[in-house]
Amino acid sequence: MHKNILTVVGITILFLGTCITPSVAIDNIKKCSISIASGITLYVGGIGPGNYTTIQDAIDDASNGDTVFVYDDLSPYIENLLVNKIIKLIGENKNTTVIDGSMTTDVLKIITDDVNLTGFFIKNGTNGIQIFSKNNTIKNNLVIDNKFYGIILDSTYYNTIIRNNISNNGGGIGIWDSKDNVVIGNEIVNNTGNYVNFGIYLFESDFNNISKNFISRSPCNIHLSVSNENIISHNVVSKGYHRGIQLHFSNDNTISRNTISSTFYVGLQIESRHNKVLQNNFINNTNHSSFTFIFKTVPGLNFNKWDGNYWDDWIGHNNAIFSIFPKIIKGILTRDFKFPILAFDWHPAKEQYEI
């Protein structure tokens, strides 16, 4: 009887000891690989056992569903990364967790779907981040000082680029042959390279949503080429050295509720048809807008629609008598002949919109 009681007491003590041990060793557990519901977390750059010294080694050892967490202790990480697993790749602090591509190739390539990248300072690549897959989220990163683009989407769709600072690269974001992507809430400033120099550049890319970004100080802040049915809305587009927004052979796009300001050459240039320009603020541009008429076989169906925009030089601001007059928008008939023609915003706004 006494022997049974001692056995039960011993088991109880052992059980309690097992429960207490993790609280004593919590610092080590924080730095090691631990199991979580959706996979394990692999740590890079920490001080505990089981940490990796390179990010690529951790990615190579990860499985789909894992998280790779990178401390800034060993920053900068001089690496060029290939992400070929469905993982979360998370940096400790976007200001101090640096991945430096040493200008040899892209800093980071993503070739599998459903990757979440957040919390890094990505610099000194030919491109910063290049994405060849879908359903990825690039969030809260600094992407700075890359030779060509900060971020490129290449032949992909359903990616989200949100709340990143993408500055001082050749170009900010390049979207090539890609559809249904969302670019929202980013700061895209001073991308003025010798080879590429757009804030955001879309080429043969349709159905994308460019919203709530601050885009400034590029030769052209937003450029669409052969890109249709995109939405550009609620952006602040300022201080373009040549153009704020340009649509080149890009049709059926909606440009709405943007502030386009302080552009040296022209705020909005359209060389396309069937676009809607609705409820934007045009402020302090050398020329607010221009357009080139695009011929089609069916006459009368190739106009762009201008309606309800705020123009700081509209005649209706000077005297209430003139408020019945539309805003006149100057254009040319073709690039070759440059015969002047006019379009009209029949309902110009009397006050600026809140963006």
N, C-alpha and C positions, 0 to 999 in steps of 0.2 A: 504494500500500500504506500509506504513512504517512498519507495523507488518510483512509483507511478507519479506521485505528486512532484518529485524532483524533476522528472522528465518533462512534465507539463510546464513547470516554472522555467526550465532551461530553454524550451522551445519559445516560450513567451519572450524571454530576454533576448534571444537571437532575433526574433521578429522585430522587436522594438529597436534593436541595434541597427538592423537593416534599414528601417525607416529613418533613423536619425542621421546616418552616415552622409546622405546627399546634402543635408543642410550644412554640415561641417566642411564639405569639399566643394561648395557651390562655385568657387572661382575657377577650379579646374574644369568642372562640367561646362561652364560658360564658354570655355575655349576649345572644347573637344567636339567630336561628331556626336550628335544626340538624335534620337528617334523623334519624329513628329508625325502627325496624322497623315500628311501627304508625302512623306519621304523622310530623308535625313538631312541634317545641315552639316556641311563641310566647311571648316574655317580655314582662312588663309591669313597669315601674318600675325597671329596671336602668339601668346607666350606658353600656352599649355601644351601637353602632349597631344599628338594626333593632328597638329596644325600643318598646313602646307606652306611652302615658301614661295610658290608661284601659283598664279590664278589658273593657268592652263592645266597644271597637274591636277588641281581640284576638279576642273571641268571634265577632264579625261576620266577621272575616277567616279564621277557622279552618274547617277541613273535618272531616267525620266521621273519628274516629280520632286527631285531634290532641290535644296537651296545651297548656293555657295555664297557664304558671307565673308567679305574681305575687310580686315582691319587696316587702319592706316599706319600701323607700326612700321611696316617695311616699305612704305611709300617713298619714292615713286616706284611702281612696278614697270620695269622696262620690258614690255611684252607686246606681241601681236596675237590677239586671241581669236580662236575659232570656236564658236558656240554651236555645237551639233547635238545638244541634248535639250529636252524640254525642262528647263530649270528656271529658278529665280536667281539672278546674279545681283547681289546687293552689296553696295559699299557702305562703310561705316559713316562717312561724312563726305558729301560731294565737293567740299572745298579742300579736303586734305587726302582723300583716297584717290591718288593719281595713277592713271595708266598712260604711259608714255610710249608711243609707237616708234620713237627714234627716227622718224621720217623714212622708214624702210618700206612700209606698205600700210594698208589700213590698220588702224588700232584694233578694231573689233569687227568681225564678220559673223552674222547670224544666219545660219542656213537651215535651221529647223523651226517649226511652228511653236507658238505659245510660250515664247521666252519673255520674261519680265526683267528689265534692266533698270536699276535705279541707284542713285547715290554715288556716282563716280565723276571724277575730273578727267576727261578724255582729251588728249592733246598730242600734237606732233606726229600725226599720221598723214599718209597721202589723202585718205579720207578718215574721218573720225569713226563713224559707225556705218556699216553697209549691210543692208537687210535684203535677203533673197527668199524670205519665207513669209508666212501670214500669221495674223492674230497675235502679233508681238506688241508689248507695251514698253515704250522708252520714256521714263518719267524721272523728273528731278535730277538731271545731270547737268554738268558744265561740259560743253563741247567747244573747245577753243584752240586756236592756233594750228589748224590742220590745213594742208596745202590746197586741197580741192574743196570738197564739201564737208560740212560738219556731220550731216546725216544724209544717206542716200537710201531710197526705196527703189528696188530694181525688180520689175516684173512680179509684183506682189500685190496683196490686198488685205483689207481689214486690220491694218496696223494703227496704233494710237501713239502719237508723239505729243506728250503733254508736260507742260511746266518745266521745260529745259531752257537753259541759257546757251544759245548757239551764236558765238560771237568771234570776230577776228579770224575767221576762216576765209578760204577763197570764196566759197559760197555757203549759204546757210543750210537749206534743205533742198535736195534734189529728188523729184518724184518722176520716175521714168517708167512708162508702160505699166502703170499701176492704178488700181481702182479701189474705191470705197475705203480710203484711208482718212483718218481724222488727225488734223494738226491743230492743237488747241492750247491756248494759254502760255505760249512760249515767248521768250525774249530773244529776238533775232536781230543783231546789231553789228554794223561795221564789218560786213563780209564783202571785201573789196579786192579779191585776188586778181592776178594777171591772166589766169586761164579761165576761171569761172568767177562770176561776181554778182550773183543774184541773192537776194534774201531768201526767197522761195521760188523754185523753178519747176514747173510742170511741163513734161514733154510726153505727148500721146497718152495722157492720163485723164480718165473720166470719173465722174461721180465722187470726187474727193471733197472734204469739208475743211476749209481753212478759216478758223474762227478764233476770236478773242486773243489774237497775238499782237505783240508790239514789235513792229518791223521798221528798222530805221537805218539810214546811212549806208545803203548799197547803191551802186549805179542804177539798178532797177530793183525795187523792193519785192515785187511779186510779178513774175512773168509766166504767162501761159502760152504754150506753143502747141498747136494741133491738139488741144485738150478741151473736152466738151462736157457740159452739164455738171460743172463744179459749182460749189457754193463758197463765196468769199464774203464773210459777214463779221461785223462787230470787231474788226481789227483797227488798230491805230497804225497808219502807214505814213511815216514822216521822213522828211529830209532825204528823199531820193536824189542822188546826184544828177540823174537824167530823168527817170520816170518813177512814179509811185507804183502804178499798176499798169501792165501792158498785156493786151489780149491779141495774139498773133495767130490768125487762122484758127481761132478757138470760139466755138459757137454754143449758144444756148446755156451760157453761164449766168449766174445771178450774183451781182455785186451789190450788197445791201448793208446799210447801217455801219459803214466804215467812216473813219475820219482820215481823209487824205490831205496832208498839209505840208507846206514848206518844201515843195519839190522844185528843183531848179529849172527843169525843162517843161514837163507836163505831168499833171497829177494822174490822169487816167487816159491812156491811149488805146483805142480799139481799132483793130484791122480785121474785123470779124463781123458776124451777123447773128441776129436773134438773141442778143444778150440783153439782160435786164439790169438797169442801173437805178436803184431805188433807195431813197431816203439816206443818202450819204452826206457827209459834211465835206465840202471843198473849201479849204481855208489857206490863204497866203501862198498859193502856188504861182509860179511865174505864168503858166497857162493851166487852167483847171483841167481842160479836157480837149481831146481832138479825136477824129475818127476818119477812117477811109471807107468809102462806100464799096461794098462787095457785090458784084453782079451775080444774079442767078437767072436760070432760064424762066422762072416764074416771077414776073415783075411784082413789086409791092410787098414781097414777103421776106425781104432781106434786111429790114431796118432793125436797129437796136432801140430798145425802149428806155427813155430817160423820164423819171417821174418822181416828184416829191423830194428832190435833193436840196440841201442847203448850199447856196453859192454866196460867198461873202461879197462878190461884185455884182450881184443881181440888182438891176435898176429899181426893183420894187422896195429895196431897203431905204432908198433915199427919200421917197415920197409916197404916201398912201395912194395917190392918184395912179402911180405906175405899177401898183401891185396886181393889176389885171394883165400885165404883160408877161409872157413866158421868158424863161432864160434861153438865150440863143447859144447854140453849141456849134462851133465851126468845124467843118471837115473838108475833105477833098474827094473828088469823084473817083480817081484811081491814082496809084503811085506814079504812073507814067505821065499822065496829063496834068495832074494836080489842079484840076478845075475846082474852084471853091463851091461848096454846097453847105447847107445849114440843116441842123436838127433842132428840136425844141424840147425843153422840159416845161410842160404846160402848167405844172402845179409846184413851183419852187417853194421850199419851206421858208417861213419868215424867221424862224429861230433854229439854232443848232440842235441836233439830236444828242442825247446822252448815249455814249457808246460804252 
